[in-house]
């Protein structure tokens, strides 16, 4: 394959994207088209095709909305995680009232029950949160859970 055949082959490959080329390769292809009828025809067909294509001018203020079902699923998972935490705390408070035999919460039962029931569930839920949600949600959950584990018994003492 001689030099002219190589340029002809490369020109045929690059003519469809000639407007995207740098000046030097573009000049080489345009010089080749002066002598080659096949490349002239390809170039004119390419120009014709580009002229007939409708212009695609999207508006600047277009908003990309996330998938509605995915957002609903994500919100549902977050609500489920909060509900699980709430149900465990409700169970702890309910059993402390039920086993004490009075209408008051047995505070000596609350803190050990939190460590026994709430902490293992929270570890699983935090791993789940770390896997599927963003850092903001993880840190919010972690701070809330640490507050509940460390201080819920003391906070309840103020009310009961």
N, C-alpha and C positions, 0 to 999 in steps of 0.2 A: 504494500500500500504506500503510495507516494504522498508527498506533502499536501498536494491539492486535494486528494481524496480524503485525507484526514481532516482538512479544514471543512470540506463539504459535509462529512459525517457529523462533525461537531456543530456546524452551522444548523443542520437540520434538527439537532437535539436542542439547540439554544434559541432558535427563532421564536418558539412559543413564549419564552420568558425574556425576550430581548429588552423589554422596558425595565427589567429588574437588574440588568447587567451593568458593570462598570463601563466607563467610556472606552477604554482600550479594547476589550473583547467585543464590544458593540461595534466599534469602528472596523475591526477585522471582519465581522460577519457582514456588515453593510458593504464593505469593499468586495467581498466574495459574491454578494448578490448582484453586483454590476455585471459579472460574467456568467452567472449560473441562472438559467431560466427556472429550474425546479425550485430553487431556494426563493426566487422572486415570487413564484406562485404560492409557495407555502407562507411567505411573509404577508402577501396580500390576503390570503385566506384567514390568517391569524388576525390581521387588522379588521377584516370584515366581521369575523366572529366576535371580536371585542366590541365593535360598534353596535352589533345587534343584541348584545347582552344588556339586560336592563341594569341600570345603576343601582347599587345596593348602598343606600345611605341611611343607616339606622339613626333614629333620633338620639340626641345626646343624653336625654333624661330617662332613657329606658331603664327600668328596674327589673333586676333578675330576682324573681320570687323563688324561695326554696320550695321544694316539693311539699305540698300541703300534708300529705299522709305521713311523711317522714317527721315533720315538725309535730304533728299530733302524737305520733308514736313516742317521740322524744319527751314531750310534755307528760304523756301518760306514764312513762317509766319514772320520771322525776316524782310525780305524784304517788306512784306505787312505793318508791323508796321512803318518802315521807310518811305514808300510811303505815308501812311496816314498822317504822320507828315508833309511831304513835300507838299502834296496837300493842307493841311490847311494853311500852310505858304504861298504857292503860291496864294491861294484865298485871303488871307489878303493883300498881296502886290499888287495883280492885282486890287482889289477893291479900294485900296487907290489911285492908279494911275487913275483908271476909274472915280471915283467920284471927284477927284481934278480937272479934266479937262485939266491937263498938262501932259507932259511926265515924270514928276518927282513924286516920292512917297510923299504923304501927311503924314509927320511924326507924325502929331497930331492925325491921325487916327490909326496908327500902334499899339502903345502900348495898347490902350483900346481894339482894336480888338483882340490882342493876349490874353488878359485876358478874353474876352468874348467868343471867339471861340476855341482858342488853349488850354487853361488851362483845361476846362472840358473834352476835348478829351484826353488830356495827362493823366489825372487822371484815366480814363478808361483804356488807353493803358498801364499805369504803373501797374495797378492791373492785367491786362492780362499778362504782362511780369513777374510779381512776381509769378503768378500761373504756368506758363508754361516754363519759362526759368531759367537759372542759375543766381547766385548772380552777377557775373561779368557783364552780359548783363543788369541786373536791375540797377546796379549802374551807368553803362555807360549811359543808357537811362535817369536816374534821373538827372545826372550832365548836360547832354546835354539839357534836357528840362528846367532845372532851368536857365541855361545860356540864352536860347532863351527867356524865360518869363521875366527875369530880365534885360537883357542887349541887346536884339536885336534892340530895338528902338535907343539906344545910339550908337550901332555899325553902324546902317544905317545913322546916322547923319554925320559920318565921310565921307561917300561916296556920300551923296546927299545934 
